[in-house]
Amino acid sequence: MEDEKLIRSPDMERSQRVPPGQQVTDDMPVLHHGPVQRVDVSKWKFKITGLVQKKVELTFDQFKSLPMVKVASDIHCVTGWSKLDNTWEGVSTGEIKTLVDILPSARFVMVHSVGGFTTNLSMEDFFQPDVIFAVRQNGEPIAPEHGFPVRLVVPRLYFWKSAKWVEGMEFMESDKPGFWESHGYHIRGDPWKEERYDYQ
């Protein structure tokens, strides 16, 4: 992939790249609920459902054949660590618009992951140019503990919104909390506003 296809997340251009309450780390901590999900890619399907004219289902090979982009971004975890200068490669969320006709009533997206995990996003946040379904991280395939085979990456929100082990998405008219949002995390999760928990 050529460097000219690299998309830089706008937050990397801030004069102060580390949000309040965060500390920079060189590590990539592994944080999730329950065991690492082990995904058989021969059985994995990416499903686009909800408020669309026609549902779409892709195999892993079909998904990997879609146009790919690279995104450079920082990571900000709600637990207080930030990792700067990450590179992701995958399918832009904008590519979803070429796969399905989204109904006008759609306002939100629920991303579904293996193991029953979910995360909610507004259409505005979901379709930012730096948001992708990543299959590679820093030049290597996504590791199982970091979300293999596909991880959503939403650079401008706290990292729990970057759901691991993604297997599809659903367009919705009304917002509703995903897994972590149902367990006390903020419904949106903007790190620059410290939207960590639902009482904020």
Secondary structure, 3 states (H helix, E strand, C coil): CCHHHEEECHHHHCCCCCCCCCEECCCCCCCCCCCCCCCCCCCCEEEEEECECCCEEEEHHHHHCCCCEEEEEEEECCCCEEEEEEEEEEEEHHHHHHHCCECCCCCEEEEEECCCCEEEEEHHHHCCCCCEEEEEECCEECCHHHCCCCEEECCCCCHHHCCCCEEEEEEECCCCCCCCHHHCECCCCCHHHCCCECCC
